[in-house]
Amino acid sequence: MTTRQSLVHGIRTSADYFLSTFIFGVMFGIAAQAAGLEHWQALLMCASVFTASGQFAALEFWQAPLPLATIALSVFLVSTRNILLGMAMTHHFDGHSLGRRITWLFLLNDPGVVNSFLQPAEVDRLGYVTGYGLSMMTSWLLSTFIGLNGAQLFAALDLGAVSFAGPLVLATMMMLFFKSSKTPPTPWILSGATALALVEIGSPDYAVLLGSVLIGMAAAIWQTRRRYG
């Protein structure tokens, strides 16, 4: 299967996450409106950053004057899971041009990477994840636009319980990864265990994120060197 065919296949198989991303996009649009962002600012953020968790984190500090360093650090820490995702997929970069690799990195998305391990061997993983990302990007932009324009309509709704959705989605993706991937899950297990341990001892959020990712990276590097010498 060619890269283009794999890209189309990724778009076709992304329907479930297209809908779930749509829901979170509407929520982001509402939150961005409440934080005082102009419509063009929120849509530009979605198109240029493409990280839901990072964008929600940025909204927490969106006030005048903008604490740019704090926002940058928060978004970086929230998005560090992408380092592990990238390391899990690194060998699929072989044979692709620099342009394709940069495009894939921009459209990197958790469910696309996880579901790529469920695909037959003939599917090009790079093309598949890119197609999946294009679908989610489209969903994210459309739903954010709806959220921005329908913020007043949803203002009376209590959406606090949705905060549980993030951990549930992450847990589901990790289970799919363990079930379908041929790569030993040691880095993911150690990363999760580290996060739990740091939470239990009352560590601040940035320490939990940074510590869990560093342990996961160290384990992944050790695992790769041991496997390939």
Secondary structure, DSSP 8 states (H G I E B T S, - for coil): --HHHHHHHHHHTTHHHHHHHHHHHHHHHHHHHHHT--HHHHHHHHHHH--HHHHHHHHTT--SS--HHHHHHHHHHHTTHHHHHHHHHGGGGTT--HHHHHHHHHT--HHHHHHHTTS-TTS-HHHHHHHHHHHHHHHHHHHHHHHHHTHHHHTTS--GGGGGHHHHHHHHHHHHHHHH-SS--HHHHHHHHHHHHHHHTT--HHHHHHHHHHHHHHHHHHHHHHHH-
